[in-house]
Amino acid sequence: MLLMQFSAATADFPEIGTWQPEEIRAHIEFMRDTNDKLTATGELVEGQGLAGPDQVRIVRAGADGGPVVTEGPFPETKEFLAGYWIVDCETPQRAVEIAAGVSAAPGPGGRPLNMPIEVRPVMSAPPVEV
């Protein structure tokens, strides 16, 4: 699983809401092209961009088992998950290569964003030791 993290502390680019419309279109087109390429190679299982933290809802079970919902926005949020891909790769190195490519998505002025992309294996079963 490739996790696209956003952190205001580590980003050296402005928030996407401040980009020019053509910059947003180029960024989205890059993501679509990436998904198309991964689909063509048979590596894409799933991938989605996620809404911003202002639309997040945290749900916990209440005392009666019913939902207790905490709504955003969360001004103290320093990091959030902006999107993800689940890829089926032959090797862990291939997942790293895909992550590096996604990290270079264009931002303002077409400059690569170099976003951190977390690469994490998806477990299909509990570890043997359990």
Secondary structure as GFF3:
##gff-version 3
##sequence-region A 1 130
A	DSSP	beta_strand	2	7	.	.	.	ID=ss1
A	DSSP	three_ten_helix	16	18	.	.	.	ID=ss2
A	DSSP	alpha_helix	21	40	.	.	.	ID=ss3
A	DSSP	beta_strand	44	49	.	.	.	ID=ss4
A	DSSP	three_ten_helix	53	55	.	.	.	ID=ss5
A	DSSP	beta_strand	57	61	.	.	.	ID=ss6
A	DSSP	beta_strand	67	71	.	.	.	ID=ss7
A	DSSP	beta_strand	79	87	.	.	.	ID=ss8
A	DSSP	alpha_helix	92	103	.	.	.	ID=ss9
A	DSSP	three_ten_helix	108	110	.	.	.	ID=ss10
A	DSSP	beta_strand	117	119	.	.	.	ID=ss11
###
